[in-house]
Amino acid sequence: MSRRGQYVLAVALLTALGLSCREAERPPARLTVAFETPVVTFDPHRHSHTTTGTVLFHFYDALVSLDRDLKIHPRLCRSWLNPSDTLWRLYLREDVVFHDGRPLEAEDVVAALRRAMGGDRASALLHSVRDVRAVGTRVVEIETYAPSLGLLNRLAFVPITPRDAPERIDVPVGTGPYRFRAGSTAAAVEGRRFERFWGRPPVFNTVSFVSLADDDRRAEAIARGEADIVCQYPPSKWEWGRGQASMRMLSASGLHVVMVVFSLAEGSPFADPRLILGYSPTLPVMAPDEGAARRLVKEAGWPADRKVPLDSEPTYGSIVRQLASVSVRLDS
């Protein structure tokens, strides 16, 4: 199961439960979701951290969303037009308010997208955007450098902040189903049901996100009563988890791709051309030749017992541990 699929699990469960909630019923008090790592920031445009994005989308919303089949659905944007190859016109909902009570308007969206274009993650998502502007209070126009058929898909991952969002956001103020109540990047994050949310009301009065770095503790969090949902469930504990009567194991396909990048900096063994991994369309297809590969490794002076350090964000800790457990012998 892909890492992205695991992150989607927690959100999908909350959304699915929300659809079954009757407004006349009193919602349950609390839901606690456990992740492997804590959030790294409360600023939705200044990170590329998947757990952080998953948590913050409970406080923020986007113009559109993607379902599990990658179909686009309206969110803060109720409809859109593509009047020319390089122009998108988005029409905003009229019933959306921020957590501080202010209505969502086109200037907020313009400011949020411009702010995101200078961020770490969203800047890559919006690299095709030349300009964004407000047309009145309910219409936003996005102009791209060239035809950009995937723009709407990428907008699903860009949270909308108010027009006066500070340079550094320490307290989330969005239009999402939960209003930030308490927490920090080093502690559990808690949200309170936002009664003026434009969509279907969330099931739970309070949602809490906790980080449990230890695999054993995270695997047993439900059985211990520490969490109701565990994301990034440790692969080493899958069989144990499936055998627990009090737990249900769910999986979902996702979009996330984890890449292993080899350093070519001076001092790195991969700076030697004989050890470089890659692809060139100008070279003919070559059959695998294990003997030649070993000769190149030997010529490069690679000791048989040499280890290569793996650096990673904490989000990918379990993947790095699995990679580190793989041993490749070059001396036989």
N, C-alpha and C positions, 0 to 999 in steps of 0.2 A: 504494500500500500504506500502510495506516495505521501510525502510529508504534507503537501498542500491538501490532500484528501483528508488528513487528520484534522487540520485546522478548520476546514469547512464543516466537519462533523459538529463541533460545538455550536456554531452559528445555525446550522441547518436544524438542529434539535430545538433551539430556542424559537426559531421561526415557525417550525411545524407545530410546536406546542401553542404558540401564539394564535395560530389559525383555528385551534380548537377551543379557545377560551370564550366563554360567554360573558358578555359585559355585566350581566346581572349577578354573576357569581363572584364571590370574593376571591381574589387571586391568592395562591399560596404565598407564604411569607418570603422565602429565599431560595435561590438556586446558587450553588457554588460550583465553579468550573476550575479545574486544576490544569495548569500547563507546566512544561518542563522549565521554562525560563520566565522571569518577570518582564513587564513592559520596560522599554528603555527610554521612553519619552511620552509626554502627553501631546506632543505636537504632531499632528497627522501628516505633515508635509516634510518632516525632517528625519525620516528614518527609512530603512529598507528591511525592517524586522517583521517577520510574518506574525509572530505572536502579538506584537504590539498592534499591528494593523487589525487583527481579529478582535482584540479587546476594544480598540478605539471605535470600531464601527458600531458598537452598541451606543455610543454617545454622538456619533456623527452619522451623516447620510450622504449619499452620492446622487448625482443627477439621474443615473440609470443603474440597473442591476443585471446580473447574469444568473440564469437558473442553472441547474445541473446539466442541462443539455446545451448550455452556452447561448440560449436565446435571450435577447435583450428585452428588458421590461422597464417601463417608466418608474421613476422614484420621485425625486424633487422636480424633475422635468416630466410634465404630463404628455408631451408630444414633441415631435421635431420634424424639420424639413431639411432637405439637402438641395437648395435651389440652384446650386452650381457645383462644379467639380471641387471647388476649394472653399465652399461656404456651407456652414451648418447653422440652422436657426432653431433654437430651443425655447419652448414655451413652458414657463414655470407654473407649478401648482399655486393656487391662491389660498390654500388653507394651512400653510406651513409656517410655524413660528419657531424661533430659537428658544433655548432653555431659559433665557432671560426675558422672554415675552415679546421680543421684537419680531415682526413679520419678515419672512425671507423675501428678498427682492433681487432684481437682476444685478444691482451693484454689488451685493454680497457675493454672488456667484463669480462675477468678473474679478473681484478682489481675491477670492479664494483661488481661482485658477491661475491668476498672475503670481500669487504667492507660491503656489505649488510648482510653477515653472522654475522657480529658483531653489527648489528643494532637492533632496538626494534621490528619492525614489520617483516622485511624481514628475520631476523634470525629464526623466527618460520616457515616461508615459506620454508627455505632452511635447515631445521634441518636434512634432510636425506642425505645431501651432505657431502661426505668424502673429495673430492678434486676436484679442477677445474684447468685446464691447457690449454695453447695455443699450437696448432699444426700448425706452420707457422703463417701467418697473417690472414687467413680466416676461420680457424677451431678451435672450442672450444670443449674440452672434459670435461664432468662432470661425476665424479664417485660417486656413492652413497654407503652407508653402506649396504643396502639391496635393493631388487627390489622396485622401486618407480614409480608406474604407474602414479601417479598424479603430477610428477615433472613438466612436461610441463605446466600443468594448473597453477601451482604456479608461474612459471617464468613469466606469463602474468602480475603479480603484482610487479615485481622487475624492477624498472627503471635502465637504463644503463647510467653510468656517465663516463667521461674520466679517463684514468689511473692516471692522476696527480691531481685528485679531492682533495681538501684540507680536513683536518680533520673536519672542519666546513664549510659547503657550505652556503654562504650568497647571491651569485648570481648564479642562475641556468645556467648551460652550458650543453645542451643535444643535441639530434638529432630530437626533436619533431617538429611539424608543426609551432610552434610559438617560437620566440626568446624573452627572457626576456628583457623588456624595462624599467620598473620602478615598484616601490612598496616596501612594507615592510609588516611584519606580523601584523602591526597595521593599515595599509592603503590599499587602492585598489591596486590590482596587475594587471599589464598591459603587454601584449605580442604583439609583432609585427610579422606579417607574415614572415616566413623564406623562402626566395626565393629559397634556395637550398635544401629544404626538399625533401627527396627521393620519397615520396608518392604523392598522388593527392594533389594539392595545396589547402590550406584552403580558404574558401569563403571570409573571412573578413580580411581587412588589419590589423586591431587592435582588440584584444579581451581584455575585462576588467572584472575582478572579484571583486565584492564588497561584504561586509558583512553588513547585516541589521538584527540586533538582535531582534528588536521590531517586534512582529508578525503582528500588524496592518500595520506598514510601509512596511514590506516585502510583505504582501498580496496586497497592493495597489501600489507597485513599478512600475508595468507596466502601470497602469492607470495614474500614476503621471509622467511617462516618465523617471523614475530613472533606469529602467532595461528593457531588452528585453526578458530575461528568468529568472524565479524565481524557484529555487530549494528549497526543504524542505518547500513547501507551507503549511502554517498553516492549520491543519485540521479544526480548528474552523471557517475558512473563506472559506471552499470549496464551500458551497452553494452560498455565495456571489460571488465568483470567476466565478462559472459557469454561473451566470447571466450577466456577463460583455461582451458586444458585442466586445470590443477591445481585449479580452483575449481568449485563448484556453487552456483548462485544459487537460493535458496528464498524463498518468500513465504507469508504466512498472513494471513487476515482477523483483525481484532482488535476490541477493545472501546473503545479509547481515542478520545476526542474532544478536539480542541484548539480552544479558543475564543479569539477575538480580542476583547478588551474595550477600549472607548473611554473615556478619562478625561473626566469631567464637572467636574473640579476647576477652580477659577479660574485663568485663564491658558491653559487648553486650548482649542483651536479648537472642540472638540465641546461645550463648555459653552454655546455659542450655540444656542438652540433651532432655528435654521434649518439646523443641520448635524447635529442629533441623529439617530442611527440607532436604529430600534426598531420595536416592534409594539404596537398597541392594538386589542383586540377590539371596542372601541366605535366605531372608525372604519370607514367603508365601504371596500371594496376599490378601490384607485386604480390606474389604468393608469400605466405608466412614462411620465414626461414629462421627457425630457432637457433640453429648453429651460428648463422651470421650475426644474429642479435647478441648472442653471448660473446662473440669475438669483439664486437663493437664496445660492449660493456667493459670487457677486459682491457681493450686498448685505451678506453677513457680513464682507466685506473680506478674503477669503482670497486671498493673492498666488498667482499661477499657478505660481511656482517654490518655494512653501513645502514643506518636508519635515516629516514626522511621525516622531518617534523611536519605535522599537519596543523595548520591554523584555521580557525573557524569561528563564526559567531556562535554564541551559546545555543541559539535556536537549533543548530545542527549537531549538537553534542552527541546524540545517539548514533547518527550516521557516521560521524568521525570515529567513534569508538568501534563501530563495525568495520570501517576501513582499516583502522589500526590493528585489528585482529587478523587481517589477511597478511600472510607472509609469502613473499615472492623470493624463491631461491635462485640465485644466479651463478652458483658455484658448482652446479652439477649438470 
